[in-house]
Amino acid sequence: VLYDFNSGASVIGAFVNQHQFFIDRSQLITEEVGGDPESWERLADPDAQPPGVEPSLQALIEEVKIVVQEESTIIKRAFPYAEQVMTKFLQRVFQQSIQQRLEMVLEKANTVSSLAFLRSLQAARSAVGTLIDDLKMHGLIESPEPASPQITMVLDQQFDDLFVPYFAGSTYIEREKRNLEELYSSLLFKFTIFHSRRRKAPTTLMKSLAKSGSEMLASARDAYVERLDSSDLAPAQKKMLLRIAGLKDVESANAQTEIEVSSEDGVLSTTNAKRMLKWLAEAVGRGLELNGGNETARD
């Protein structure tokens, strides 16, 4: 009768809104993203293996998997229009609980560093993708058969709604490019300074060319220092970049004469080349996984 009266909207709304899962989660939504400092430092360290999904998000994903599977059995028994109820329940789970926690995790990661954000985005997308696949295989109201085309479409849509905003236009690939530029400029900082000092030539023409080259290198140095001084760099990221550059603080980079370099700083290093290739490989692999090669810049 309730379904005939208003398509079951009242009873579906009551079932979903008063579900204990959402009541419990609403009390925890203001809970700050935690994690031990060491894990966040590893996320920001390009030479360290990332720790994986942020613990509170991983715990939520595991809880959602159990709750949704258990609830699908009740929905199947209690509602003659089970697919409609299951759809509303899934939408509420993803659009409220998972989305809010995901946004909090990524906001926290962004305050750590660009790399921490990118790694957190990759780990979160992989974990949610695994959850989606598990729910499809479980079948939910179609269990033990795989999920129906309608429920599969709903799950795919929720997944897209969660992550598409992070890949709109060239937003994602620009983040990757900026991250690599910051890492490379830091690693090559002393190499650049060493060769800008040594650039000398015996002829007027060569002096002119050397001056142009030195000015270009000085500009690159100034751009690097300006970037470190900018307000959009998180303190943890600035600290990491300074460590990679071999500097103690930004002030020491502001005056070239105060930067200590040795002949070793001016030699091409296979170790540094390997580090750069490793960072690039991680970024390319992440880009192919997350963005599928779409809008990938050719440069």
Backbone hydrogen bonds in HBPLUS format (Angstrom, degrees):
<---DONOR---> <-ACCEPTOR-->    atom                        ^
c    i                          cat <-CA-CA->   ^        H-A-AA   ^      H-
h    n   atom  resd res      DA  || num        DHA   H-A  angle D-A-AA Bond
n    s   type  num  typ     dist DA aas  dist angle  dist       angle   num
A0005-PHE N   A0001-VAL O   2.98 MM   4  6.19 140.7  2.14 144.8 155.9     1
A0006-ASN N   A0002-LEU O   3.28 MM   4  6.50 171.2  2.29 153.8 152.6     2
A0007-SER N   A0003-TYR O   2.73 MM   4  4.26 119.1  2.10 140.4 137.5     3
A0009-ALA N   A0006-ASN O   3.13 MM   3  5.93 171.9  2.13 123.1 125.6     4
A0012-ILE N   A0008-GLY O   2.92 MM   4  5.97 160.6  1.96 158.2 164.5     5
A0013-GLY N   A0009-ALA O   2.89 MM   4  5.87 159.2  1.93 141.9 148.4     6
A0014-ALA N   A0010-SER O   2.92 MM   4  6.11 156.4  1.97 146.1 152.7     7
A0015-PHE N   A0011-VAL O   2.98 MM   4  6.09 157.9  2.03 141.3 147.3     8
A0016-VAL N   A0012-ILE O   2.96 MM   4  6.17 167.0  1.97 155.8 158.6     9
A0017-ASN N   A0013-GLY O   2.84 MM   4  5.74 161.8  1.87 149.4 154.6    10
A0018-GLN N   A0014-ALA O   3.10 MM   4  5.74 151.7  2.18 135.8 142.6    11
A0019-HIS N   A0016-VAL O   3.23 MM   3  5.32 163.5  2.26 107.3 110.7    12
A0022-PHE N   A0019-HIS O   3.14 MM   3  5.76 124.5  2.46 113.8 124.6    13
A0023-ILE N   A0019-HIS O   3.25 MM   4  6.57 155.5  2.32 149.6 157.0    14
A0024-ASP N   A0020-GLN O   2.88 MM   4  6.02 165.4  1.90 154.4 157.6    15
A0025-ARG N   A0021-PHE O   2.96 MM   4  6.09 159.4  2.00 144.1 150.5    16
A0026-SER N   A0022-PHE O   2.96 MM   4  5.91 147.7  2.06 137.8 145.4    17
A0027-GLN N   A0024-ASP O   3.25 MM   3  5.55 140.1  2.42 102.0 112.2    18
A0028-LEU N   A0025-ARG O   2.92 MM   3  5.05 142.0  2.07 100.9 112.7    19
A0029-ILE N   A0025-ARG O   3.03 MM   4  6.09 118.9  2.41 148.4 163.8    20
A0031-GLU N   A0028-LEU O   2.89 MM   3  5.25 157.8  1.94 113.3 120.6    21
A0039-SER N   A0036-ASP O   3.00 MM   3  5.59 130.8  2.25 115.1 126.4    22
A0041-GLU N   A0037-PRO O   2.95 MM   4  6.21 152.3  2.03 150.6 158.9    23
A0042-ARG N   A0038-GLU O   2.96 MM   4  6.21 151.9  2.04 144.8 152.1    24
A0043-LEU N   A0039-SER O   3.02 MM   4  6.31 146.9  2.14 141.4 150.4    25
A0044-ALA N   A0040-TRP O   3.18 MM   4  6.43 142.5  2.33 139.6 148.5    26
A0045-ASP N   A0041-GLU O   3.03 MM   4  6.16 121.4  2.38 138.4 153.8    27
A0045-ASP N   A0042-ARG O   3.25 MM   3  4.99 142.0  2.40  92.5 103.2    28
A0048-ALA N   A0045-ASP O   3.11 MM   3  5.37 161.9  2.14 111.6 117.3    29
A0057-LEU N   A0054-GLU O   3.09 MM   3  5.56 123.2  2.43 114.3 127.9    30
A0058-GLN N   A0054-GLU O   3.00 MM   4  6.20 159.9  2.04 157.0 163.3    31
A0059-ALA N   A0055-PRO O   2.88 MM   4  6.07 157.6  1.93 150.1 156.0    32
A0060-LEU N   A0056-SER O   3.07 MM   4  6.21 152.0  2.15 137.0 144.3    33
A0061-ILE N   A0057-LEU O   2.97 MM   4  6.21 159.9  2.01 150.2 155.3    34
A0062-GLU N   A0058-GLN O   3.04 MM   4  6.28 158.8  2.09 148.8 154.1    35
A0063-GLU N   A0059-ALA O   2.98 MM   4  6.18 153.3  2.05 143.7 151.4    36
A0064-VAL N   A0060-LEU O   2.81 MM   4  6.04 160.3  1.85 154.9 160.2    37
A0065-LYS N   A0061-ILE O   3.08 MM   4  6.27 158.0  2.13 146.0 151.2    38
A0066-ILE N   A0062-GLU O   3.32 MM   4  6.59 158.9  2.36 144.3 148.5    39
A0067-VAL N   A0063-GLU O   2.92 MM   4  6.13 174.1  1.93 161.0 162.7    40
A0068-VAL N   A0064-VAL O   2.89 MM   4  5.83 171.2  1.89 154.6 157.6    41
A0069-GLN N   A0065-LYS O   3.21 MM   4  6.18 159.5  2.26 138.2 144.2    42
A0070-GLU N   A0066-ILE O   2.99 MM   4  6.14 162.2  2.02 151.2 156.4    43
A0071-GLU N   A0067-VAL O   2.79 MM   4  5.86 159.7  1.84 150.9 157.5    44
A0072-SER N   A0068-VAL O   2.96 MM   4  5.99 142.5  2.10 141.7 150.2    45
A0073-THR N   A0070-GLU O   3.29 MM   3  5.66 135.8  2.50 103.3 113.2    46
A0075-ILE N   A0071-GLU O   2.90 MM   4  6.15 166.6  1.91 158.5 162.3    47
A0076-LYS N   A0072-SER O   2.98 MM   4  6.03 155.8  2.04 139.8 146.4    48
A0077-ARG N   A0073-THR O   3.23 MM   4  6.44 148.8  2.33 140.7 147.9    49
A0078-ALA N   A0074-ILE O   2.85 MM   4  5.95 158.5  1.89 156.4 163.0    50
A0079-PHE N   A0075-ILE O   3.01 MM   4  5.63 159.6  2.06 146.8 149.1    51
A0084-GLN N   A0081-TYR O   3.19 MM   3  5.73 127.4  2.48 111.1 122.5    52
A0085-VAL N   A0081-TYR O   3.35 MM   4  6.72 158.5  2.40 149.9 156.0    53
A0086-MET N   A0082-ALA O   2.81 MM   4  5.98 164.6  1.83 157.1 161.8    54
A0087-THR N   A0083-GLU O   2.99 MM   4  6.09 151.3  2.07 140.0 147.3    55
A0088-LYS N   A0084-GLN O   3.18 MM   4  6.47 161.6  2.21 145.8 149.4    56
A0089-PHE N   A0085-VAL O   2.95 MM   4  6.19 159.5  1.99 153.0 159.1    57
A0090-LEU N   A0086-MET O   2.95 MM   4  6.12 164.0  1.98 151.0 154.8    58
A0091-GLN N   A0087-THR O   2.98 MM   4  6.17 162.5  2.01 151.8 156.9    59
A0092-ARG N   A0088-LYS O   3.05 MM   4  6.23 156.8  2.10 145.3 151.2    60
A0093-VAL N   A0089-PHE O   3.00 MM   4  6.25 157.0  2.06 148.8 155.3    61
A0094-PHE N   A0090-LEU O   3.00 MM   4  6.21 170.8  2.00 158.9 159.8    62
A0095-GLN N   A0091-GLN O   2.86 MM   4  5.73 161.3  1.89 147.5 153.7    63
A0096-GLN N   A0092-ARG O   3.04 MM   4  5.60 144.1  2.18 133.8 141.0    64
A0098-ILE N   A0093-VAL O   3.16 MM   5  6.55 166.8  2.18 158.8 162.8    65
A0099-GLN N   A0094-PHE O   3.01 MM   5  5.98 145.6  2.13 149.2 158.3    66
A0100-GLN N   A0096-GLN O   3.15 MM   4  5.90 158.5  2.20 139.9 146.3    67
A0101-ARG N   A0097-SER O   3.25 MM   4  6.36 163.6  2.28 146.0 150.6    68
A0102-LEU N   A0098-ILE O   2.84 MM   4  5.94 159.9  1.88 153.6 160.1    69
A0103-GLU N   A0099-GLN O   2.97 MM   4  6.11 163.8  1.99 151.0 154.5    70
A0104-MET N   A0100-GLN O   3.13 MM   4  6.32 153.9  2.20 141.7 148.6    71
A0105-VAL N   A0101-ARG O   2.97 MM   4  6.21 156.9  2.03 150.9 156.7    72
A0106-LEU N   A0102-LEU O   3.00 MM   4  6.23 166.9  2.01 156.4 159.3    73
A0107-GLU N   A0103-GLU O   2.93 MM   4  6.01 150.9  2.02 143.8 152.0    74
A0108-LYS N   A0104-MET O   3.03 MM   4  6.18 155.6  2.09 142.7 149.1    75
A0109-ALA N   A0105-VAL O   2.91 MM   4  6.18 160.2  1.95 148.8 154.6    76
A0110-ASN N   A0106-LEU O   2.92 MM   4  6.03 148.6  2.02 140.5 148.6    77
A0111-THR N   A0108-LYS O   3.08 MM   3  5.30 137.1  2.27 101.3 113.1    78
A0112-VAL N   A0109-ALA O   2.99 MM   3  5.16 149.3  2.08 102.3 112.2    79
A0113-SER N   A0109-ALA O   3.17 MM   4  6.56 162.3  2.20 167.6 165.0    80
A0117-PHE N   A0113-SER O   3.10 MM   4  6.37 152.5  2.18 144.0 150.6    81
A0118-LEU N   A0114-SER O   3.02 MM   4  6.34 164.1  2.04 152.2 156.0    82
A0119-ARG N   A0115-LEU O   2.88 MM   4  6.03 166.3  1.90 155.8 159.4    83
A0120-SER N   A0116-ALA O   2.93 MM   4  5.95 153.1  2.01 140.1 148.1    84
A0121-LEU N   A0117-PHE O   2.85 MM   4  6.04 156.4  1.91 151.6 158.2    85
A0122-GLN N   A0118-LEU O   3.05 MM   4  6.23 157.8  2.10 144.4 150.0    86
A0123-ALA N   A0119-ARG O   2.97 MM   4  6.17 164.8  1.99 149.1 153.0    87
A0124-ALA N   A0120-SER O   2.89 MM   4  5.96 163.2  1.91 149.3 154.3    88
A0125-ARG N   A0121-LEU O   2.97 MM   4  6.03 163.7  2.00 147.4 152.1    89
A0126-SER N   A0122-GLN O   3.06 MM   4  6.20 157.3  2.11 146.1 152.2    90
A0127-ALA N   A0123-ALA O   2.99 MM   4  6.18 158.3  2.04 146.7 152.7    91
A0128-VAL N   A0124-ALA O   2.92 MM   4  6.11 166.5  1.94 156.6 159.8    92
A0129-GLY N   A0125-ARG O   2.90 MM   4  5.90 151.7  1.98 139.8 148.6    93
A0130-THR N   A0126-SER O   2.98 MM   4  6.20 148.5  2.08 143.2 151.0    94
A0131-LEU N   A0127-ALA O   3.07 MM   4  6.37 151.9  2.15 142.0 149.6    95
A0132-ILE N   A0128-VAL O   2.93 MM   4  6.24 160.0  1.97 152.6 157.1    96
A0133-ASP N   A0129-GLY O   3.04 MM   4  6.30 162.6  2.07 147.1 151.4    97
A0134-ASP N   A0130-THR O   2.92 MM   4  6.13 155.8  1.98 148.3 155.1    98
A0135-LEU N   A0131-LEU O   2.98 MM   4  6.23 158.4  2.02 153.8 159.1    99
A0136-LYS N   A0132-ILE O   3.01 MM   4  6.27 155.0  2.08 149.3 156.4   100
A0137-MET N   A0133-ASP O   2.99 MM   4  6.21 159.9  2.03 148.6 153.8   101
A0138-HIS N   A0134-ASP O   2.89 MM   4  6.07 150.7  1.97 145.0 153.5   102
A0139-GLY N   A0135-LEU O   3.12 MM   4  6.29 150.9  2.21 141.5 148.0   103
A0147-ALA N   A0136-LYS O   2.92 MM  11  4.96 160.0  1.96 146.6 151.9   104
A0142-GLU N   A0139-GLY O   2.88 MM   3  4.83 164.3  1.90 124.2 123.1   105
A0143-SER N   A0140-LEU O   3.04 MM   3  5.18 164.1  2.07 110.6 115.6   106
A0145-GLU N   A0142-GLU O   2.90 MM   3  5.39 140.2  2.06 135.9 128.9   107
A0152-THR N   A0148-SER O   2.86 MM   4  6.03 161.7  1.90 159.3 165.5   108
A0153-MET N   A0149-PRO O   2.94 MM   4  6.05 152.8  2.02 141.7 148.5   109
A0154-VAL N   A0150-GLN O   3.03 MM   4  6.33 151.5  2.11 143.3 151.2   110
A0155-LEU N   A0151-ILE O   2.94 MM   4  6.20 161.6  1.97 152.8 156.8   111
A0156-ASP N   A0152-THR O   2.97 MM   4  6.19 163.0  2.00 150.2 154.9   112
A0157-GLN N   A0153-MET O   2.94 MM   4  6.08 153.2  2.01 144.5 152.1   113
A0158-GLN N   A0154-VAL O   2.98 MM   4  6.24 153.4  2.05 148.8 155.6   114
A0159-PHE N   A0155-LEU O   3.06 MM   4  6.30 155.7  2.12 148.1 154.5   115
A0160-ASP N   A0156-ASP O   3.00 MM   4  6.27 162.7  2.03 149.3 153.6   116
A0161-ASP N   A0157-GLN O   2.89 MM   4  6.07 161.2  1.93 149.2 154.6   117
A0162-LEU N   A0158-GLN O   3.11 MM   4  6.27 142.5  2.25 140.5 149.2   118
A0163-PHE N   A0159-PHE O   3.31 MM   4  6.61 154.9  2.38 149.9 155.0   119
A0164-VAL N   A0160-ASP O   2.80 MM   4  5.41 164.0  1.83 156.4 159.4   120
A0166-TYR N   A0163-PHE O   2.99 MM   3  5.62 144.7  2.11 119.9 129.1   121
A0167-PHE N   A0164-VAL O   2.89 MM   3  5.31 162.3  1.92 119.6 125.6   122
A0171-THR N   A0168-ALA O   3.13 MM   3  5.93 161.6  2.17 145.2 147.5   123
A0174-GLU N   A0170-SER O   2.97 MM   4  5.98 153.7  2.04 154.8 161.6   124
A0175-ARG N   A0171-THR O   3.23 MM   4  6.46 145.8  2.35 140.1 148.6   125
A0175-ARG N   A0172-TYR O   2.99 MM   3  5.20 122.9  2.32 100.6 115.3   126
A0176-GLU N   A0172-TYR O   3.12 MM   4  6.56 155.4  2.19 151.4 158.0   127
A0177-LYS N   A0173-ILE O   2.97 MM   4  6.19 163.7  2.00 148.5 152.6   128
A0178-ARG N   A0174-GLU O   2.92 MM   4  6.00 163.9  1.94 146.5 151.2   129
A0179-ASN N   A0175-ARG O   2.95 MM   4  6.11 155.7  2.01 147.1 153.8   130
A0180-LEU N   A0176-GLU O   3.07 MM   4  6.36 163.1  2.10 153.5 156.8   131
A0181-GLU N   A0177-LYS O   2.93 MM   4  6.13 161.9  1.96 153.3 158.8   132
A0182-GLU N   A0178-ARG O   3.02 MM   4  6.18 157.7  2.07 147.3 152.5   133
A0183-LEU N   A0179-ASN O   3.08 MM   4  6.33 159.1  2.12 147.8 153.4   134
A0184-TYR N   A0180-LEU O   2.84 MM   4  5.97 172.3  1.84 158.8 161.1   135
A0185-SER N   A0181-GLU O   2.95 MM   4  5.94 165.5  1.97 146.4 151.1   136
A0186-SER N   A0182-GLU O   3.16 MM   4  6.18 146.1  2.28 136.2 144.7   137
A0187-LEU N   A0183-LEU O   2.98 MM   4  6.20 163.8  2.00 151.9 156.3   138
A0188-LEU N   A0184-TYR O   2.97 MM   4  6.09 154.0  2.04 152.8 159.3   139
A0189-PHE N   A0186-SER O   3.28 MM   3  5.11 164.3  2.31 102.1 106.0   140
A0192-THR N   A0188-LEU O   2.89 MM   4  6.05 157.8  1.94 155.1 160.1   141
A0193-ILE N   A0189-PHE O   3.02 MM   4  6.32 159.4  2.07 149.5 155.2   142
A0194-PHE N   A0190-LYS O   2.88 MM   4  5.97 163.9  1.91 148.6 153.0   143
A0195-HIS N   A0191-PHE O   3.25 MM   4  6.45 164.7  2.28 146.7 149.7   144
A0196-SER N   A0192-THR O   2.99 MM   4  6.13 141.7  2.14 144.2 155.2   145
A0197-ARG N   A0193-ILE O   3.17 MM   4  6.37 143.4  2.31 147.4 155.1   146
A0198-ARG N   A0194-PHE O   3.26 MM   4  6.51 147.3  2.37 140.3 149.2   147
A0207-LYS N   A0203-THR O   2.72 MM   4  5.90 148.2  1.82 145.2 155.3   148
A0208-SER N   A0204-THR O   2.94 MM   4  6.17 152.1  2.02 144.0 151.3   149
A0209-LEU N   A0205-LEU O   3.00 MM   4  6.38 155.7  2.06 147.1 153.7   150
A0210-ALA N   A0206-MET O   2.72 MM   4  5.91 156.7  1.77 148.6 155.8   151
A0211-LYS N   A0207-LYS O   2.81 MM   4  5.99 154.2  1.87 146.1 152.9   152
A0212-SER N   A0208-SER O   3.05 MM   4  6.34 158.1  2.10 145.6 151.1   153
A0213-GLY N   A0209-LEU O   2.91 MM   4  6.20 157.5  1.96 147.4 153.9   154
A0214-SER N   A0210-ALA O   2.77 MM   4  6.01 157.0  1.82 150.2 156.7   155
A0215-GLU N   A0211-LYS O   2.85 MM   4  6.05 157.5  1.90 150.1 156.2   156
A0216-MET N   A0212-SER O   2.98 MM   4  6.20 149.7  2.07 142.6 150.9   157
A0217-LEU N   A0213-GLY O   2.92 MM   4  6.21 155.6  1.98 147.5 154.3   158
A0218-ALA N   A0214-SER O   2.73 MM   4  5.95 156.1  1.79 149.5 156.8   159
A0219-SER N   A0215-GLU O   2.88 MM   4  6.04 150.6  1.97 140.4 148.4   160
A0220-ALA N   A0216-MET O   2.99 MM   4  6.30 150.1  2.08 141.5 149.7   161
A0221-ARG N   A0217-LEU O   2.87 MM   4  6.21 151.2  1.95 146.2 154.4   162
A0222-ASP N   A0218-ALA O   2.78 MM   4  6.05 162.7  1.81 151.7 156.5   163
A0223-ALA N   A0219-SER O   2.85 MM   4  6.04 154.7  1.91 146.3 153.4   164
A0224-TYR N   A0220-ALA O   2.99 MM   4  6.21 148.5  2.10 139.8 148.2   165
A0225-VAL N   A0221-ARG O   2.91 MM   4  6.26 164.9  1.94 157.7 160.7   166
A0226-GLU N   A0222-ASP O   2.83 MM   4  5.96 160.6  1.86 148.7 154.9   167
A0227-ARG N   A0223-ALA O   2.92 MM   4  6.03 149.7  2.01 139.2 147.4   168
A0228-LEU N   A0224-TYR O   3.03 MM   4  6.37 153.7  2.10 147.7 154.4   169
A0229-ASP N   A0225-VAL O   2.96 MM   4  6.23 146.6  2.07 145.9 155.6   170
A0230-SER N   A0226-GLU O   3.02 MM   4  6.14 119.5  2.40 138.2 153.0   171
A0230-SER N   A0227-ARG O   3.20 MM   3  5.14 145.9  2.33  96.2 106.1   172
A0237-GLN N   A0234-ALA O   3.01 MM   3  5.19 118.7  2.40 102.1 117.4   173
A0238-LYS N   A0234-ALA O   2.89 MM   4  6.18 162.0  1.92 161.1 166.8   174
A0239-LYS N   A0235-PRO O   2.95 MM   4  6.13 157.4  2.00 147.4 153.4   175
A0240-MET N   A0236-ALA O   3.05 MM   4  6.25 151.9  2.14 139.3 146.6   176
A0241-LEU N   A0237-GLN O   2.90 MM   4  6.18 162.0  1.93 155.7 159.8   177
A0242-LEU N   A0238-LYS O   2.96 MM   4  6.15 158.8  2.01 149.0 154.9   178
A0243-ARG N   A0239-LYS O   3.04 MM   4  6.23 150.5  2.13 141.2 149.2   179
A0244-ILE N   A0240-MET O   3.00 MM   4  6.32 155.6  2.06 147.9 154.3   180
A0245-ALA N   A0241-LEU O   2.90 MM   4  6.13 151.0  1.99 145.9 154.2   181
A0246-GLY N   A0242-LEU O   2.97 MM   4  6.06 117.1  2.38 135.3 150.5   182
A0247-LEU N   A0242-LEU O   2.87 MM   5  5.08 165.5  1.89 154.3 153.2   183
A0246-GLY N   A0243-ARG O   3.15 MM   3  5.05 144.1  2.28  94.5 105.2   184
A0253-ALA N   A0250-VAL O   2.88 MM   3  5.25 143.6  2.01 108.8 120.2   185
A0254-ASN N   A0251-GLU O   3.13 MM   3  5.20 147.7  2.24 100.1 109.6   186
A0258-GLU N   A0255-ALA O   3.04 MM   3  5.59 152.8  2.11 115.2 123.2   187
A0259-ILE N   A0256-GLN O   3.12 MM   3  5.47 163.8  2.15 112.0 117.1   188
A0265-ASP N   A0262-SER O   2.94 MM   3  5.40 138.5  2.12 108.4 119.5   189
A0266-GLY N   A0263-SER O   3.07 MM   3  5.38 145.9  2.19 104.4 114.2   190
A0267-VAL N   A0264-GLU O   3.27 MM   3  5.35 166.4  2.29 105.7 109.7   191
A0273-ALA N   A0269-SER O   2.98 MM   4  6.23 156.2  2.04 143.9 151.2   192
A0274-LYS N   A0270-THR O   2.91 MM   4  6.06 154.0  1.98 143.3 149.4   193
A0275-ARG N   A0271-THR O   3.01 MM   4  6.31 152.3  2.08 143.8 151.8   194
A0276-MET N   A0272-ASN O   2.91 MM   4  6.16 160.8  1.95 152.5 157.0   195
A0277-LEU N   A0273-ALA O   2.97 MM   4  6.20 157.0  2.02 146.5 152.8   196
A0278-LYS N   A0274-LYS O   2.87 MM   4  6.03 150.5  1.96 144.1 152.5   197
A0279-TRP N   A0275-ARG O   2.94 MM   4  6.22 159.1  1.98 151.4 156.4   198
A0280-LEU N   A0276-MET O   2.93 MM   4  6.13 157.1  1.98 144.9 151.8   199
A0281-ALA N   A0277-LEU O   2.82 MM   4  5.98 158.5  1.87 146.2 152.2   200
A0282-GLU N   A0278-LYS O   3.05 MM   4  6.28 156.0  2.11 147.0 152.6   201
A0283-ALA N   A0279-TRP O   3.07 MM   4  6.34 161.1  2.11 146.9 151.8   202
A0284-VAL N   A0280-LEU O   2.85 MM   4  6.09 163.7  1.87 158.6 162.9   203
A0285-GLY N   A0281-ALA O   2.89 MM   4  5.96 164.3  1.92 147.0 152.0   204
A0286-ARG N   A0282-GLU O   2.90 MM   4  6.03 157.7  1.95 147.2 153.7   205
A0287-GLY N   A0283-ALA O   2.86 MM   4  6.00 153.5  1.93 143.2 151.1   206
A0288-LEU N   A0284-VAL O   2.93 MM   4  6.19 158.4  1.98 152.8 157.5   207
A0289-GLU N   A0285-GLY O   3.04 MM   4  6.20 152.7  2.11 142.5 150.2   208
A0290-LEU N   A0286-ARG O   2.81 MM   4  5.93 167.0  1.82 155.4 159.0   209
A0291-ASN N   A0287-GLY O   2.74 MM   4  5.26 151.2  1.82 136.5 146.7   210
A0292-GLY N   A0288-LEU O   3.18 MM   4  4.51 131.0  2.43 105.4 113.2   211
A0294-ASN N   A0291-ASN O   2.97 MM   3  5.65 162.7  2.00 125.4 127.3   212
